[in-house]
Amino acid sequence: MGKSKELSVDLKKRIIDLNKSGKSLGAISTQLQVPRATVQTIIRKYKVHGTVVSLPRSGRKRKLSHAAERRLVRMVKSQPRITKNQVCKDLEADGAQVLVSTVKLVLHRHGLRGCRARKKPLLQKRHLKTRLKFAADHMDKDKTFWRKVLWSDKTKIELFGHNTQQYVWRRNGEAFNPRNTMPTVKHGGGSIMLWGCFAASGTGSLQKVNGIMKKEDYLQILQENLKPSARRLGLGRSWVFQQDNDPKHTSKVVKEWLNQARIKVLEWPSQSPDLNPIENMWTVLKKQVHARKPSHLAELHQFCQEEWSNIRPEACQELVDGYQKRLVAVKMAKGHATKY
């Protein structure tokens, strides 16, 4: 026998109203075409709970006890990379047989969800120490200091951006319909390497790197672009140059030129791209360039130059003015990677 349909709230209220007016159970049953037993049950529940709305039901008995749930949550928190199947096996060894779906529901109820691990540079103890020292040494620097910093870095931009994702609406069985696939080519169809710099007042030079960059190539880029960018951005005399600790950047020939040119270099902690706001600029640049769908490498380079110039100075300043938040994040993470 199938499950009977539950009465509407309005019909239940009419039953209560007729009962209050003095009508008998049989009369109410006949008038509303509702079984007498159902009328009696609704009136009895109303007298006990004072409402005709269905109350929450207890549901099926849980497969895991509260203690087992707490043990499950502790297990996942202590081993974030453990799989749901492995969790089921560990619980089974403790005498609790559950399905993968049960494990998933329990973890969701405790705010734990499976997510892709974020890729971050490997940080050893010495890296944590230098990151914390950098944050402590510069925590008291105000916006004026950071607005005088010329940030720099390199990035690779692929022609077709093979790491991009595209979502489509389709039915089951239509996954390989040409309209629902995204064509790819090996190595992203080719790429270009760019060196760029920016400050709170706007973007500086964006230079294409031909082939594998050597220290001599890097030195030439600095000689041709560093001071002109600083002058164009109005950094004045007391500006500071930021670069990471790539061996080319810290080579003897580059250090000697920076000293001779009287350019002050910001002491930088290794393995710390999250402390360099130019990484956010690269993200913006790649998004804008790929939206224009360049068809060949020359066009890719042209679009990069145009979109780099189109980045608003207000966006640069907003990014730099919030720099202290990065330092606070490093301190809170005890030197480990941050969301930046």
N, C-alpha and C positions, 0 to 999 in steps of 0.2 A: 504494500500500500504506500503510495507516495506521501510526501510530507504536505500537510495542509497549509494553506496560505494564511499568514497572520492577519488578523483584523486591523483595519486602519485605526489611527488614534481618534479620529472623528466618530467612528462607529462605537468605539469603546466609551467615549464621553456620552453618547446618546444612551447607552445602556445604563450608565451611572445616573444620568438625569432622570430616566424613567424609573429607576429604582428609588431615587429620592422622592419622586412624586407619589410613591406608594404602590406602584404596579408590582404584580407577582413575577416570579422567575418565568413561569409558563407564559404569561401574557407578553412579557418582553421578548421571549423566544419566538412566539408566534408573530408578533408585529414586525420584528427585524429579521426574521428568517435566519436566526442564529441558534445552534444547538443549546439546549437548556444547561448542559454541563459547562459549556463555554461561558454562558452568561454568569453562572454561579462562580466560576473561577475568576472572572474579571472583577466581579463585585468583591469577592474575598480578598484579592490582591490590593484592590483600592483601599479597603478598610485597614489593611496592614501597612501599606507603603504610602498612601495618600496621593497616588498618581496612577495614570493609566499607561504611561510610557514604559516600554519594555526596559527592564533593568539589565545591567551588564551580567553576562553569564560567566561562570567559572571556566568553561571551556575544557578541552581535553587535558588530562594530567600531564605535566611536563616530563620529558624524558630525562632531563638532568635536574638534580636537586640544586638548591641554592649554593651549597658547598661545592658541588661539581662545577657549577657555572663560574664561581669565583676562581677555582683552580684553572679552568679553561682560560679565563681572561688573564690571569697571571702568567700562564704559559705563553700566550701570544705576545704579551707585553715584553716578556723577557727574551723572546725569540721572534722578532718581527718578520723574519724571512721564512718561518715555518709555513708549510702548506696545509690546506684544510684536510687533505687526505692523511697527512702525517698526524694532525691533531686527532682525527678519528681513531687512528691506530693507537695513539698514546692513551686515549680515553678508554678504548677497548681493553688495553692491558690493565687498566685500573678497574675493570668490571662494568663499564658503561658503554653500551652499544648504541651509537647514534649515527644518523645519516649526515652527509656533507651539508645538506640544506639546513639541518638543525644547527650545526656549528655556525653556519653563516648567519642564521637568524639571531642566535645568542650574541654573537659578536656585534652585529648591527645594533642590537638593543643596548649594548654598552658603548656605542659610539665608535666602534672599530670597523673599518672598511678596507678592503683590499685595494691598494693603489700601486701604481708604478713607482719604483724607487727612483728618486731624483739623482741624476748623475752630478757628482761634485768632485773636485780634486782631492786626491788622497792627502790627508793631513796627519803628519806624525807629531810626536810630542814637541819637537823643536819648532814646528810650524805653529802649533797652538800657542806656544810661549811668545813667539814674535808677533803673532796677531793680537794677543792680549796686550802686549807692550805697546804696539802701535795704537790700539784703541785708547789705552790709558794716557799715552803721551799727547794725543790729539783731542781728547775729550773736551778740553776747555777752549778749543779753537772756535771762534765764532764764524758767522757767514762771510765776514770780510776776508778772512784767511782763505777759505775754500774758493771764493770767487776769484782769487789770484792764482789758482792752480790751473795749469794747462795739462789736461788729461790726454793720454795717448795709448794706443794699442793696435794690434793687427787683427784681421779677421778674414776668413775665407767665405766667399759667396758663390754658390753654385748656380749654374744657368737655370736649371729647372727645379732647384730646391727639393731634392728627393725626400727630405724629411718632413715636408708639409703633408697635412692630412686633408682629405676632402670627403664630405659626407654627401650621400645621395639617398633619395627616396626610391625604394624598389620593393617588389614582392619577393617571396621565397622562390628560389630557383632562377632569379634574374641577376645573380651576382656578377656573372661574366658576360652579360650583355655589354657590347661596346659603349653604350651610353652610360653604363654604371661603373666603368673601370677608369683608372687614371694611368695613362701611358707613362712609362719610365724608361730611362736610358742608363747605361752603365756610368758610374761616377758622376751622376747628376748632369751629364751632357757637357762636362767641363766646368771649370771654375776660375776665378781670379782671386788673388790675394791683395788686400788693401791695408795700408797704414793710414791712420787718421788721428786727428787731435781735436779737442774742443774745450771750451771753458764755459763759465756761467753766462758769458755775453754772447755765445753763439758757437757755430762750428768753424773749425780751422781748415787746414789743408787735408785733402784726401788723395793719397798717392798710391798708384798701382805698383805692385812689386812684381818684377819680371823674374821668373825662375825661382830658385831657392835663394832666400836672402842670406847673405854673408855679412860679417861685421862691417866690411867696406861699403856694402850697399846701404846698410842701416845708417852709417855715418853720413853718406851722401844725402840720404833723405832728411836727416836732422839739419845738415848744413843748408839745404835748399828750402826747408819748410818751417823750421822751428821758430826762428826769430820773426820771419814775415807773418806767421800766424799770430804770434803774440802781439805784434804791432797792430795788425788788422783788428784784433779783438779788444784792443785798448787795455791791455793788462798793465801798462806802465813799466816801471823799472824793477819793482820788487816781486816779480812773479816767480812761481815755482813750477818746475817741470816734473811730471809724474811718468814713470815707466816701470814695467815689471822687471823681474830679475832674470830675464832671458840671458844666456851667456853672451849673446851678441851685444846686448845693452850694457852689460857690465865689463866688456872687454877693455883692455888697456887703451886702445886707440880712441874709443868712444869717450872714456873717462877723461882722457887728456884734452880732447876737444871741448868737452863740457866745461872743464876747469878754465881753459884758455878763453872760452867765450863768456866766462863768468855767469854761467847758468846754474842756479841752485836746483838740486835734484831732491825730490821728496824721498826719504828713506822708506823703502817699501817691503812689506812682509811677503815672503814667497807663498805660492799657492793660494792667492787671494783675489781671484777675479771678482768675487762678490763685493769687494771694497772699491772696485773701479767703476764709476757710473757710466763709463763709455760702453760697457757691456749692454746697458739698456739702450744706448743710442744705436748699437749694432742691430739690436732686435727690431727697433723702429725702422731702420734703413732697409733691412732685408724684407720686412713685411711690405713696405711701400714699393720696393723694386719688383718683387715677385708679383704684386698685384697688377703691374703693368705688362707682365708676361714677355720678357725679352726673348728674342728668337736666336740670337747668336752672342758670342762673347763681347764683341765690340759694342753691341747695343746694351749688354749687361753693364759694361763699364760706363757708358754714357748715362744710363738711368741712375747708376749709383752716384755719379757726380751731381746730377740734377736733384735727386732726392736728398742728398746730403746738404746741399745748399738750401733746400726748401724747409729744413727743420727750423722751427721758430726759435728765436733767442729766448722767448719766455719759457719754452719747454726745457731748454738747457739750464736756465736759472732755477727753475722749480726743482729740477733733478739735483743740482748741486746744493741748493739751500737746505735740502733734507738730508744732507750727508751725515749729520750727527746721529741720525736714526740707525745708520749702518754700524757705527761704532758701538752704540748701545746694544744692538743685536748681537755683535760679536762678544761683548762682555756677558750678556745674558746666556749665550750659548757656550760660554767658557772656552772660547777660541774656535769652536767647531763651525761648520758651514752654516750660513744663514739663508733666509729666503731670497736675498738679493743676488 
